[in-house]
Amino acid sequence: MRKSLIIPFCLLMTMFVGCGGTETQTDESIPDSSAFRIALLPVSECKPFLYADSCGLFDSLGVSIEFITYYSAMDADTALMNGSVQMSVVDEVKYRFLNSQCDSDSLRIITGGSMSLSLITSKSARIKDVKSLKEKIIAVTRNSVLDSLTSHIAGLAFLSPLEINRPQINDIRLRKEMLMQAQYDGAILPEPWATECVDSGAVRVAKSDEILPLRFYVVVCDSVYKARKTEIDKIAEAFDIVSKRS
């Protein structure tokens, strides 16, 4: 295996789009029922999965995988909890929330890393800093670090969290599109979506890397880990190898 681990992210995004909510398969045959199904969100935190796959790491480790792409973290969460997928990426707040909803089968963290989110505002909103956020409309997703980051930003501006209106827009594509059409004042977005908005004229008002360190986790249900520990440990190994080199 000598393929480069450095792959343009635009190429990876086309791979995400190619998944389009269905399995990524290597041929036209019936999907391998024994393959390990991984939920992907089109965000930077999921890049290591695609890097590892494109470089043949999973094949070299003897692990059969299938990717399923979701544009809503909530949909990915539902798929994980009902067993449609066996692995997913969640933020630290979502991890605690989902575990609180588990009756018996808790989530297990197998690896993780730092994540980046930005508060992006539409150009027409004319919001230049966090002090201008009072009574503004900022799109988020509930029970996630996006909502928590908004509350933290409100605190930096000496505002009550209730002084920022927060509609829930789960689909990341819709959240970005509505922002660019100025249908609300701003949104919390991950990469590369945040930078794409800025490149198109939106304004980055705050970035989590600079004000609040955030974490994401790659998780599986505990029962799944116990049943497929060998495969899961290899997947985590591939993820960590790529995370350190890319």
N, C-alpha and C positions, 0 to 999 in steps of 0.2 A: 504494500500500500504506500504509494508515493505521491498521491494527489495533494495539491496544496490545500491547506486549511483556510486560506484567505480567499473568500468568494464574495463578489460584490453583493451588497444587501439587496439591491434592486432585483438581482437574479433570484435571491431567496424569496422576495415578495411575490414574484411571478410563480414560484413554486407553491407558495401559500394559496394564491388565487387558483392555481391548478387543482389544488385539493378541493376547494369549493364546497366543503361540507361532506365530502365522501372520502372513502379510503384512497390512499396513495398506493397503487399496486405496481408491481414490476412487470406484469403481463396481463393478458386478457382472460386468464383463467378464473375460476371461482376463487374468491378470497380464501386465504389460509386461515382456517378457524382457530389454529393454535397460535397465530401471530399475536403479539402484544400490542394492544390498541392504545395510542397516545393522542390525547386531545391537544391540538395546537391553536394558539391565538396568534394572529399576525403582528406580533410585537417583538422587540429586540430580545426580551428575556427567553424567547423560544428558539432563537437562532442556533444555539448549540445542537439542538436535535437535528436540524436540517444540515448543518455542517457535518455532523457525525455521519449522517446517512449518505450525503453526497460523497464523502471521502471513503466510504466503505467500512467505517469502523464497526457498525453493527454486524455486518456480514463477517468481518474478521473475528468478532467475538462470538459468532454463532448464534446471534439473536435475530429472530424474525419479527419485524414490526410493521404496523400500519398506522399512518397518520390520519386523523380526522380534524379538519379545520373548523373552528367556530369564530364568528365575529362578535359574539356576545359571551363575556365571561360567565354570565349566569347560565347560558346554555351548556357551556363546558362543565360547569359545576354540576348541573343536573345529570349530564351524561356520566360523570364520574360516580355520583352517588347512586345512580340506578344500574351501574355496571355496564353501560354501553361502551365505555372506555375504561382502561385499567390505570391510567396515569394522566396527571394534568399538572399545570403550573398555576399556582395561586399566590396572591400577595399575603403578607403576614396577618392582616386583619381578616381577610377571607378565610384563612386557615383556621383561625380561632372561631369564627362564626360557624363554619361548616362542622367543626368538631362539636360545637354546642348543639348542633342539630342531630348528631349521631346518637341513636339509641344504644347501640352495642359495638358497632364496628367503627372504630376511630380511624383518623387519617394518620399516616406515618410519613415523616419527612425523610426523603432519601438523599437529597442534595438541594442546593439553592445558590443564591447570590444576591448582589445588590441590584436594585431596579431604579429606573429613572422616570419621573412623571413631570409634566409641566402644566402650569396654568397658562393657557393661550386665550387671548381675547381677540375679537374681531376688530378690524381697523376702524370701523364706524363707531365702535363703542367708546373710543378715545380714552381707554383706561391705560394709564402709564405706570401705575404702581398699585400696591395692595391697599393703599389708603383710599382708593377710589372705588372700592368694591361694595360699599354699603348699598343694600337693596338692589344689587345687580343680580342677573340670572346666570348661574354657572352650572353647566351640565356635568353630572357625575354618574356613578353607579353606586347603589346603596350597599351597605354591609361590606365595604371594601376600603382599601387604603386611599382610594380617590376621594371618598367622602371625608376620611380622617384628615387628609392633606388639606382639604378646603377649610376645615375647622381650624387647623394649625395656622394657615395663612390668615384667617380671620383674626386669630389671636395676635399675630404680628402687627395687624392694623388696628389693634385695640377695639375690635368689633366682636359682638356676640355672634356665635355660629348661626343664630337665627336671623341675623341681619343680612345674610346672603341667601338668596333663593336658589334652591338646588333641585331642578327637575332630574328625574332618572332617565337617562338615555343609554340603554345597555349595548346596542349595536354600535361598535366603534366607527364603522363606515358612516352611519347616520349621524353620530355625534360630530364627526369631522365635517360632513357636508352641511349640516344645519349651522355650524359655526361659520363656515365660509360664506354662507348665505345670510349671515347676521340675523338668524332667527332667535338667537339669544346672545348675551353679552360675551360669554366665554365658556370654556370647557377644560376639564382636566384630561390630558391626553398622554399616552405613552409614546415612546419612539417606535418607528420613525414618523408616526403620524404628526407629532408635535412639530418636528422640523419641517415636514412637508407644508404644514399650514403657515409657518413663519416664512418659508420660501415663497409662498403665494401671497404674502402681504399681511398676515396676521401678526399679532404682537405677543412675544413671550414675556409675561409679567413676573413669573416666578418659576424656579426649577428646584425640584426636590433635592437634587444633589448638593445644592448650596444652602438649604435651610433645614432639611430633615432627612437623615439617612433612612432609606427604605429597603426592605428585603422581600424577595420572592422565594417560594419553595416549590420543588418538584415533589409531588405527593402521590401516594397510593393508599388504598384502604388496607388496614392491618391484615384482614383475612386474605387479601390478594398477595400481600408480601409473604405471608407464611406459606402460601401455596406455590408461589413462583419466585422464591427468594433468589435463586441463582440467576435467572434472567434479569430481574430487577437490579441486582447488584452490578451486572454487566452494563446495563443501560446507564446507570448512574456513573459508572467508570468512564464510559464513552462521553457522556455529557461533561464530566469534570475535565477530561483530557482536552476537549475542544475549548472549553471555557478558559483554560489556562494558556492556550496557544493562539487563539484567535484575537 
